[in-house]
Amino acid sequence: MVDLNTASLFVLPLTFTFLSLAYFIFRCYSGPPNKNPCPQSYPLVGNIVGFLLNRHRFHDWVADMLSKTPSLTIQVNGFLGLSHIICTANPANLDHVLRSNFSNYIKGNRFQSVLHDLLGQGIFNVDGELWFTQRKISSHEFNTRSLKHFISDTVQSKLSNCLIPYLSSACYNSEVIDLQDVLLRFSFDNICNVAFGVDPAWLDSKRIGETSLVSSFVQAFDYAVEVSFNRFTSPLPAIWKIKRLLNIGSEKQYKEAIKIINEYAMNIIRSREENCRNNDKQEHNQDLLSRFMHSASDLGFRDQDQKRRFLRDIVISFILAGKDSTSTALTWFFWLIAGHSRCEHLIYEELFATSSEEWPGSFSYDDLKKFNYLHAALTESLRLFPPVPINSRLTISDDILSSGTHVRKGWFADYSAYAMGRMERLWGPDCMEFRPERWLDDDGVFQPCDQFKFPAFHCGPRMCLGKEMAYVQMKSIAAAVMYEFEVVAIDGGGCPERIWNPPYILSLLLKMKGGLPIRLKRR
């Protein structure tokens, strides 16, 4: 017998990260009868009331329902049965979808149609040979020791010259600052340095005033991501497609935003090409753009414009991946640490034992690898608050998951990383506790777990290539900040009681509602 709850009265959006109330009501009243309701599903009005009562804790609501099913899996039926979604928090099902039967679960036309203007043929928006080629090039570059050291050195430089001075000024003046916004700006500066070799100095602009070029690019990028997300969650895709055809409303503004993004990226690419032509020694810079320009030289592009578009797509893809994810992860980390003084003390002891007298608070790439407790604390934070809470795939052919769940051609197969971090069957009775020690062995050495149990960085062949880069950045930032300052959250931080009711918003990423207002105390 298949352990599966069918919930035609409960509706999740295609991306599972935003739910239009109008769409929800429409499906609730139009869906077929539910003979096997999942936990917390109610007939018609009752279910609408349930959603309204739980909208502020949507991901926890999904986690609650998944936890009460024998297979940690639910099926969602759309209007008149025209669409179907399988949502799971079962590691065996993830292994099947993301590795064992990888070729049967793809991004599909939905991703292409929605994201093509922004990502083009970039690695996060394609399947098949296009994906494989970019993955091969990217995998080689991300595994080079020189890139790892370049990323570490870049972050350390920005920390010393930008973030720590900014925080020191706020500390001296006893200012309350939004750490989420500060980390967002700093992470954006970092990813642009790593991806383009260009420093937009967005965090500096917060202090000295916005620069028109950087500000316009950031605003255009954020708007393009927002509209792309709204396209995904639109109950009637034909609406945004008609607006695009007529060039009106949000689609007109979206087109203008894409133009700004393209001009910014292409200007940098042309500038780098000019530098290469004028450099007799043909020395290669360490940023991703320079590396891809060199690695892609043998791909047989039709002309220079085609190569530029390839470079533009792949670098913009990495900016999209790194712009908000690192800052989002660190925001939740500092929130949790502010509510767990014992963990804060243990991290500081680890940092203090490694810091040199000559360069206190400055940690090299090799130093970062020694921070087992910090690594465990960051991973524990990612378990509870993964930046991308839910992910989705499209099924090519009929299939049966490891749990016995039937998935038909054209159905969406989704998994909730947020829910998985809260499953008692996966993590034990203390699954809702922030306990970094669960990642350490008896000698205090970090021990990773099965990727399909902890999918914060995705799994299988599409596992995030920037995983180690993300850890380098997060550990560098966390170490530098915690060595210098005590971070005091105005709301008291993520104490054990508040983990049950975290202040997030429904968006593409698991951002903190209202930011993270803090004060800083010098160590």
C-alpha positions as CSV (number, residue, x, y, z in Angstrom):
1,M,0.0,0.0,0.0
2,V,1.3,3.5,-0.9
3,D,1.7,5.7,2.2
4,L,0.4,8.9,0.6
5,N,-2.1,11.6,1.6
6,T,-4.0,13.2,-1.2
7,A,-5.0,16.8,-0.6
8,S,-7.0,18.4,-3.4
9,L,-8.3,21.1,-1.0
10,F,-4.9,22.1,0.1
11,V,-3.0,24.0,-2.6
12,L,0.7,24.8,-2.9
13,P,2.0,27.0,-5.6
14,L,4.2,25.7,-8.4
15,T,7.3,27.1,-6.7
16,F,6.0,26.3,-3.2
17,T,7.4,29.6,-2.0
18,F,4.4,32.0,-2.4
19,L,0.7,31.4,-2.4
20,S,-1.8,33.8,-4.1
21,L,-4.9,33.9,-1.8
22,A,-7.2,34.4,-4.8
23,Y,-5.7,31.4,-6.6
24,F,-6.0,29.4,-3.4
25,I,-9.7,30.1,-2.9
26,F,-10.4,29.4,-6.6
27,R,-8.8,26.0,-6.3
28,C,-10.4,25.3,-3.0
29,Y,-13.9,25.7,-4.3
30,S,-13.1,24.1,-7.7
31,G,-11.1,21.1,-6.7
32,P,-12.5,17.5,-6.8
33,P,-13.7,15.9,-3.6
34,N,-11.0,14.8,-1.2
35,K,-11.4,11.2,0.0
36,N,-8.2,11.0,1.9
37,P,-7.4,14.5,3.4
38,C,-4.0,15.2,4.8
39,P,-3.6,16.5,8.3
40,Q,-4.9,20.0,8.8
41,S,-7.0,19.9,5.6
42,Y,-10.6,20.9,6.0
43,P,-13.7,20.9,3.8
44,L,-13.9,24.1,1.7
45,V,-14.3,27.0,4.1
46,G,-12.5,25.3,6.9
47,N,-9.4,24.8,4.7
48,I,-9.4,28.5,3.7
49,V,-9.6,29.5,7.3
50,G,-6.7,27.1,8.0
51,F,-4.6,28.7,5.3
52,L,-5.4,32.2,6.5
53,L,-4.4,31.2,10.0
54,N,-1.2,29.7,8.9
55,R,-0.1,32.0,6.0
56,H,2.5,33.7,8.3
57,R,4.0,30.2,9.0
58,F,3.5,28.6,5.6
59,H,6.6,26.5,5.5
60,D,5.9,25.2,9.1
61,W,2.4,24.4,8.0
62,V,3.7,22.3,5.1
63,A,6.2,20.7,7.5
64,D,3.4,19.8,10.0
65,M,1.4,18.1,7.3
66,L,4.4,16.2,5.9
67,S,5.5,15.0,9.4
68,K,2.0,13.4,9.9
69,T,2.2,11.2,6.8
70,P,3.8,7.7,7.0
71,S,6.0,8.4,3.9
72,L,6.7,12.1,4.6
73,T,5.0,12.8,1.3
74,I,1.8,14.5,0.1
75,Q,0.1,14.8,-3.2
76,V,-1.5,18.1,-4.3
77,N,-4.2,18.2,-7.0
78,G,-5.0,21.4,-8.9
79,F,-8.2,22.7,-10.5
80,L,-10.1,19.8,-12.2
81,G,-7.1,17.7,-11.8
82,L,-5.2,19.6,-14.5
83,S,-2.1,19.8,-12.4
84,H,-0.5,17.6,-9.8
85,I,2.3,18.1,-7.4
86,I,4.2,15.6,-5.2
87,C,5.9,17.2,-2.2
88,T,8.2,15.2,-0.1
89,A,10.6,15.3,2.9
90,N,11.7,11.7,2.5
91,P,15.5,11.3,1.9
92,A,14.9,8.1,-0.1
93,N,12.6,10.0,-2.5
94,L,15.1,12.7,-2.9
95,D,17.8,10.2,-3.8
96,H,15.5,8.8,-6.4
97,V,14.5,12.1,-8.0
98,L,17.8,13.9,-7.8
99,R,20.2,11.1,-8.4
100,S,19.0,7.6,-9.2
101,N,16.5,8.7,-11.8
102,F,18.0,12.1,-12.5
103,S,17.2,12.2,-16.2
104,N,13.5,11.8,-15.5
105,Y,13.2,15.0,-13.5
106,I,14.2,18.2,-15.2
107,K,13.8,22.0,-15.0
108,G,11.6,21.9,-18.1
109,N,9.9,24.5,-20.2
110,R,8.4,26.3,-17.2
111,F,11.9,27.5,-16.1
112,Q,12.9,28.3,-19.6
113,S,9.9,30.5,-20.4
114,V,9.9,32.3,-17.0
115,L,13.6,32.9,-16.6
116,H,15.0,33.1,-20.1
117,D,15.1,36.9,-20.2
118,L,17.1,37.0,-17.0
119,L,19.3,33.8,-17.1
120,G,19.2,33.1,-20.8
121,Q,20.9,29.7,-21.4
122,G,22.7,29.9,-18.0
123,I,23.5,26.7,-16.0
124,F,20.5,27.1,-13.6
125,N,18.0,27.4,-16.4
126,V,18.8,24.6,-18.8
127,D,18.9,20.8,-19.1
128,G,20.7,18.2,-21.2
129,E,23.9,19.0,-23.2
130,L,23.8,22.8,-22.5
131,W,23.7,22.1,-18.7
132,F,26.4,19.4,-19.0
133,T,28.8,21.6,-20.8
134,Q,28.5,24.5,-18.4
135,R,28.6,22.1,-15.4
136,K,31.8,20.5,-16.7
137,I,33.6,23.9,-17.1
138,S,32.3,25.2,-13.8
139,S,33.2,22.1,-11.9
140,H,36.8,22.3,-13.1
141,E,37.1,25.9,-12.0
142,F,35.4,25.5,-8.7
143,N,37.7,22.6,-7.7
144,T,40.9,24.5,-8.3
145,R,42.9,25.5,-5.2
146,S,43.7,28.9,-6.8
147,L,40.0,29.8,-6.9
148,K,39.4,28.8,-3.3
149,H,42.3,31.0,-2.2
150,F,41.2,33.8,-4.4
151,I,37.7,33.7,-2.8
152,S,39.2,33.6,0.7
153,D,41.6,36.5,0.0
154,T,38.9,38.6,-1.6
155,V,36.5,38.1,1.3
156,Q,39.3,38.9,3.8
157,S,40.2,42.1,2.0
158,K,36.6,43.3,1.9
159,L,36.2,42.4,5.6
160,S,39.3,44.4,6.6
161,N,38.6,47.4,4.4
162,C,34.9,47.6,4.4
163,L,32.7,45.5,6.7
164,I,34.6,45.7,9.9
165,P,35.2,49.5,9.6
166,Y,31.5,49.9,8.9
167,L,30.5,47.8,11.9
168,S,33.1,49.5,14.1
169,S,31.6,52.9,13.3
170,A,28.1,51.6,14.1
171,C,29.4,50.2,17.4
172,Y,31.2,53.4,18.4
173,N,28.1,55.5,17.7
174,S,25.8,52.9,19.5
175,E,23.7,52.7,16.3
176,V,21.0,50.1,15.8
177,I,21.6,48.6,12.3
178,D,19.8,46.1,10.2
179,L,22.3,43.3,9.9
180,Q,20.3,41.5,7.2
181,D,20.6,44.6,4.9
182,V,24.3,45.1,5.8
183,L,25.1,41.4,5.0
184,L,23.1,41.6,1.8
185,R,25.1,44.6,0.5
186,F,28.4,43.0,1.6
187,S,27.6,39.7,0.0
188,F,26.6,41.4,-3.2
189,D,30.0,43.2,-3.3
190,N,31.7,39.9,-2.7
191,I,29.9,37.9,-5.4
192,C,30.6,40.7,-7.9
193,N,34.3,40.7,-7.0
194,V,34.4,36.9,-7.4
195,A,32.2,36.7,-10.5
196,F,33.2,39.8,-12.4
197,G,36.4,41.0,-10.7
198,V,34.6,44.3,-10.2
199,D,33.8,45.9,-6.8
200,P,30.4,47.7,-6.9
201,A,31.0,49.0,-3.3
202,W,27.3,48.8,-2.5
203,L,28.0,48.6,1.3
204,D,30.2,51.7,1.0
205,S,27.4,53.5,-0.8
206,K,25.2,53.0,2.3
207,R,27.5,55.3,4.1
208,I,28.6,57.8,1.4
209,G,25.5,57.8,-0.8
210,E,24.3,55.7,-3.6
211,T,26.3,55.7,-6.9
212,S,24.0,55.9,-9.9
213,L,25.5,53.0,-11.9
214,V,25.7,50.5,-9.0
215,S,22.3,51.5,-7.6
216,S,20.6,51.2,-11.0
217,F,22.1,47.7,-11.6
218,V,21.1,46.5,-8.1
219,Q,17.6,47.9,-8.4
220,A,17.2,46.4,-11.9
221,F,18.5,43.0,-10.7
222,D,16.2,42.9,-7.7
223,Y,13.2,43.9,-9.8
224,A,14.0,41.3,-12.4
225,V,14.2,38.6,-9.8
226,E,10.9,39.8,-8.2
227,V,9.0,39.8,-11.6
228,S,10.5,36.4,-12.5
229,F,9.2,35.0,-9.2
230,N,5.8,36.6,-9.8
231,R,5.7,34.9,-13.2
232,F,6.2,31.5,-11.5
233,T,3.4,32.1,-9.0
234,S,0.9,33.6,-11.4
235,P,-2.3,31.6,-11.3
236,L,-2.8,32.4,-15.1
237,P,0.5,32.5,-16.9
238,A,-1.3,33.9,-20.0
239,I,-1.7,37.2,-18.1
240,W,2.0,38.0,-17.9
241,K,2.6,36.7,-21.4
242,I,0.0,39.0,-22.8
243,K,1.5,41.9,-20.8
244,R,4.9,41.0,-22.2
245,L,3.5,40.9,-25.8
246,L,1.8,44.3,-25.4
247,N,4.8,45.7,-23.5
248,I,2.8,47.1,-20.6
249,G,2.8,47.2,-16.8
250,S,5.3,45.2,-14.9
251,E,6.5,43.4,-18.0
252,K,7.5,46.7,-19.6
253,Q,9.5,47.6,-16.5
254,Y,11.0,44.1,-16.5
255,K,12.2,44.6,-20.0
256,E,13.8,47.9,-19.0
257,A,15.5,46.2,-16.0
258,I,16.9,43.4,-18.2
259,K,18.3,46.1,-20.5
260,I,20.2,47.7,-17.6
261,I,21.5,44.3,-16.4
262,N,22.7,43.4,-19.9
263,E,24.4,46.7,-20.5
264,Y,26.2,46.4,-17.1
265,A,27.3,42.9,-17.7
266,M,28.3,43.4,-21.4
267,N,30.3,46.5,-20.5
268,I,32.4,44.5,-18.0
269,I,32.9,41.7,-20.5
270,R,34.1,44.1,-23.2
271,S,36.3,45.8,-20.8
272,R,37.9,42.5,-19.8
273,E,38.4,41.6,-23.5
274,E,40.1,44.9,-24.0
275,N,42.4,44.3,-21.0
276,C,43.3,40.9,-22.4
277,R,44.2,42.3,-25.8
278,N,46.4,45.0,-24.2
279,N,48.1,42.6,-21.8
280,D,51.2,41.3,-23.6
281,K,51.9,38.8,-20.8
282,Q,48.3,37.4,-21.2
283,E,48.0,37.0,-17.5
284,H,44.7,35.6,-16.4
285,N,42.8,37.2,-13.5
286,Q,41.3,34.9,-10.9
287,D,37.7,36.0,-11.1
288,L,35.0,33.6,-12.6
289,L,34.5,35.8,-15.7
290,S,38.2,35.6,-16.6
291,R,38.3,31.9,-15.9
292,F,35.3,31.2,-18.1
293,M,36.6,33.4,-20.9
294,H,39.7,31.2,-20.9
295,S,37.9,27.9,-20.5
296,A,35.3,28.6,-23.1
297,S,37.7,29.6,-25.8
298,D,37.5,26.1,-27.4
299,L,33.7,25.7,-27.4
300,G,33.4,26.8,-31.1
301,F,31.2,29.8,-30.8
302,R,29.7,31.2,-34.0
303,D,31.0,34.7,-33.4
304,Q,32.1,37.0,-30.6
305,D,28.6,38.1,-29.7
306,Q,27.5,34.5,-29.1
307,K,30.5,34.0,-26.8
308,R,29.6,37.2,-24.9
309,R,26.1,36.0,-24.4
310,F,27.3,32.7,-23.1
311,L,29.6,34.5,-20.6
312,R,26.9,36.9,-19.6
313,D,24.4,34.1,-18.9
314,I,26.7,32.0,-16.8
315,V,28.1,34.9,-14.7
316,I,24.6,36.4,-14.1
317,S,23.5,32.9,-13.0
318,F,26.2,32.8,-10.3
319,I,25.4,36.3,-9.1
320,L,21.7,35.2,-8.8
321,A,22.9,32.2,-6.8
322,G,25.3,34.1,-4.5
323,K,23.7,37.5,-4.2
324,D,21.1,36.8,-1.5
325,S,21.7,33.2,-0.4
326,T,24.9,33.8,1.7
327,S,23.4,36.9,3.4
328,T,20.2,35.1,4.1
329,A,22.0,32.1,5.7
330,L,24.2,34.4,7.8
331,T,21.2,36.5,9.0
332,W,19.6,33.4,10.5
333,F,22.9,32.2,11.9
334,F,23.5,35.5,13.8
335,W,19.9,35.5,15.0
336,L,20.3,32.0,16.4
337,I,23.7,32.7,18.0
338,A,22.2,35.8,19.7
339,G,19.8,33.5,21.4
340,H,22.3,30.8,22.4
341,S,25.1,32.4,24.5
342,R,26.7,29.0,25.2
343,C,27.3,28.4,21.4
344,E,28.6,32.0,21.0
345,H,31.1,31.4,23.7
346,L,32.4,28.1,22.2
347,I,32.8,29.8,18.8
348,Y,34.7,32.7,20.3
349,E,37.0,30.3,22.1
350,E,37.7,28.5,18.9
351,L,38.5,31.7,17.1
352,F,40.7,33.1,19.9
353,A,42.8,29.9,20.0
354,T,43.6,30.2,16.3
355,S,44.0,34.0,15.9
356,S,47.6,35.2,15.6
357,E,49.1,38.0,17.6
358,E,50.4,39.7,14.5
359,W,47.1,39.7,12.7
360,P,44.3,39.3,15.3
361,G,40.9,38.5,13.9
362,S,42.3,37.8,10.4
363,F,41.9,34.2,9.3
364,S,43.5,32.5,6.3
365,Y,41.9,29.8,4.1
366,D,43.8,27.2,6.1
367,D,42.7,28.7,9.4
368,L,39.1,28.5,8.3
369,K,39.4,24.7,7.8
370,K,40.3,24.3,11.5
371,F,37.0,25.9,12.8
372,N,35.0,22.7,13.3
373,Y,32.6,24.1,15.8
374,L,31.9,27.2,13.7
375,H,31.4,25.0,10.7
376,A,29.0,22.8,12.7
377,A,27.0,25.9,14.0
378,L,26.6,27.3,10.4
379,T,25.5,23.9,9.2
380,E,23.0,23.5,12.0
381,S,21.6,27.0,11.1
382,L,21.3,25.8,7.5
383,R,19.4,22.7,8.7
384,L,16.8,24.8,10.4
385,F,16.8,27.7,8.0
386,P,17.8,26.7,4.4
387,P,18.0,29.9,2.2
388,V,15.9,28.1,-0.5
389,P,13.2,26.4,1.5
390,I,11.5,24.4,-1.4
391,N,12.7,23.2,-4.8
392,S,10.9,21.8,-7.8
393,R,11.3,19.5,-10.8
394,L,9.1,18.4,-13.8
395,T,8.5,14.7,-14.4
396,I,9.2,13.4,-18.0
397,S,7.8,9.9,-17.7
398,D,5.6,8.0,-15.2
399,D,7.6,6.8,-12.3
400,I,7.3,5.3,-8.8
401,L,9.3,6.9,-5.9
402,S,11.1,4.9,-3.3
403,S,8.2,5.3,-0.9
404,G,5.8,3.7,-3.4
405,T,4.4,7.0,-4.5
406,H,3.2,7.1,-8.1
407,V,4.3,10.2,-10.1
408,R,2.8,10.7,-13.6
409,K,4.3,12.4,-16.6
410,G,3.9,16.2,-16.4
411,W,3.6,16.2,-12.6
412,F,5.8,18.4,-10.5
413,A,8.1,16.6,-8.0
414,D,9.1,19.0,-5.2
415,Y,11.0,18.7,-1.9
416,S,10.9,20.9,1.2
417,A,14.4,21.4,2.6
418,Y,12.8,23.5,5.4
419,A,10.5,20.6,6.4
420,M,13.3,18.1,6.3
421,G,15.3,20.0,8.9
422,R,12.3,19.7,11.2
423,M,11.5,16.0,10.8
424,E,11.8,14.1,14.1
425,R,12.1,10.8,12.2
426,L,15.3,12.2,10.5
427,W,16.9,14.2,13.3
428,G,15.5,12.8,16.6
429,P,13.3,14.3,19.3
430,D,15.6,17.4,19.5
431,C,15.1,18.3,15.9
432,M,13.8,21.8,16.8
433,E,16.8,22.6,18.9
434,F,19.8,24.5,17.7
435,R,22.5,22.1,18.7
436,P,25.8,22.3,16.6
437,E,27.2,19.3,18.5
438,R,25.0,16.9,16.5
439,W,27.5,17.5,13.6
440,L,30.7,16.7,15.7
441,D,32.3,13.4,16.6
442,D,33.7,12.6,20.0
443,D,36.9,14.4,19.1
444,G,35.1,17.6,18.1
445,V,35.7,17.1,14.4
446,F,32.9,18.0,11.9
447,Q,31.1,15.1,10.4
448,P,28.9,15.7,7.3
449,C,25.7,13.7,6.9
450,D,24.0,12.2,3.9
451,Q,23.2,14.9,1.3
452,F,19.7,13.6,0.8
453,K,19.0,14.1,4.5
454,F,20.5,17.6,4.4
455,P,19.6,19.2,1.0
456,A,20.4,22.8,1.8
457,F,22.9,22.8,-1.2
458,H,20.7,20.6,-3.4
459,C,21.7,17.0,-4.2
460,G,23.0,14.7,-6.9
461,P,24.5,15.8,-10.2
462,R,23.1,19.3,-9.7
463,M,24.5,19.8,-6.2
464,C,25.6,23.4,-5.7
465,L,29.1,23.9,-7.1
466,G,29.6,26.9,-4.9
467,K,29.0,25.0,-1.6
468,E,32.6,25.3,-0.5
469,M,32.8,28.9,-1.7
470,A,29.7,29.6,0.4
471,Y,31.2,28.0,3.5
472,V,34.4,30.0,3.0
473,Q,32.5,33.3,2.8
474,M,30.2,32.4,5.7
475,K,33.0,31.3,8.0
476,S,35.2,34.3,7.1
477,I,32.4,36.7,7.8
478,A,31.1,35.0,10.9
479,A,34.7,34.6,12.3
480,A,35.7,38.2,11.7
481,V,32.5,39.7,13.1
482,M,32.3,37.4,16.2
483,Y,36.0,37.9,17.0
484,E,35.5,41.7,17.1
485,F,31.9,42.1,18.4
486,E,29.2,40.7,20.4
487,V,26.0,40.8,18.3
488,V,23.0,41.8,20.4
489,A,19.7,41.2,18.6
490,I,17.0,43.8,19.5
491,D,14.3,41.1,19.6
492,G,16.4,38.8,21.8
493,G,17.5,36.5,19.0
494,G,16.6,33.0,18.1
495,C,16.1,31.6,21.6
496,P,14.7,28.0,21.7
497,E,11.1,29.2,22.1
498,R,11.3,31.5,19.0
499,I,12.6,28.7,16.7
500,W,9.1,27.3,16.8
501,N,7.7,30.5,15.3
502,P,10.5,32.2,13.2
503,P,9.9,35.6,11.6
504,Y,10.2,34.8,7.9
505,I,8.5,36.1,4.8
506,L,7.2,34.2,1.8
507,S,9.5,34.8,-1.1
508,L,12.0,33.1,-3.3
509,L,14.4,33.0,-0.4
510,L,13.8,32.5,3.3
511,K,14.4,36.1,4.3
512,M,13.8,37.4,7.8
513,K,10.7,39.6,8.2
514,G,11.5,43.1,9.2
515,G,15.3,42.5,8.9
516,L,17.6,41.8,11.9
517,P,18.0,45.0,14.0
518,I,21.1,44.7,16.2
519,R,23.5,46.6,18.4
520,L,27.2,45.7,18.6
521,K,29.4,45.5,21.6
522,R,33.2,45.5,21.2
523,R,34.9,42.4,22.6
